Amino acid sequence: MFNLKSSFAALSAVVIAVVGFGSTASAQSQRYVNVGYDRDGEPFLLDTQAMNRPVLGFGRVLKVNQIKDGLMIQLLIQPSCADEKLWLVGSRGYNENGVKVAENKKREEVALKVGTPFTEAMRYYCRSVGARGW
């Protein structure tokens, strides 16, 4: 099963980077869209500038980031707007210096549930590309 804890670590670095750069934070606010929260109230952020861009070894993905315990977790998902299906294809973990410390490749279908971070990320993406029914 996908290791969500390592994925949380990667996002932490991103949040630290965004918050830590004062003037950059407002410019970055358009880049990252909040798509939900975990049980601890930590946000999941969709990287809107990287939407559907190819990532070596993963294909075209959406990057959903979360910062947790000093690490940034990057969850890589592939949406199919037309089929209303979503796959988690992997995760990456980054330390506070932005160095990748973990990577996991695994393709598993994710059930679409209203209000969950992955479903909200997919909804944002599908609407942004004008997909029918979204």
Buried (B, 14 or more C-beta within 10 A) or exposed (E): EBBBBBBBBBBBBBBBBBEEEEEEEEEBEEBBBEBBEBEEEBBBBBBBEBBEEEBEEBBEBBBBBBBBEEBBBBBBBBBEBEEEBBBBBBBBBBBBEEEEBBBBEEEEEBEBEEEBBBBBBBBBBBEEEEBEEB
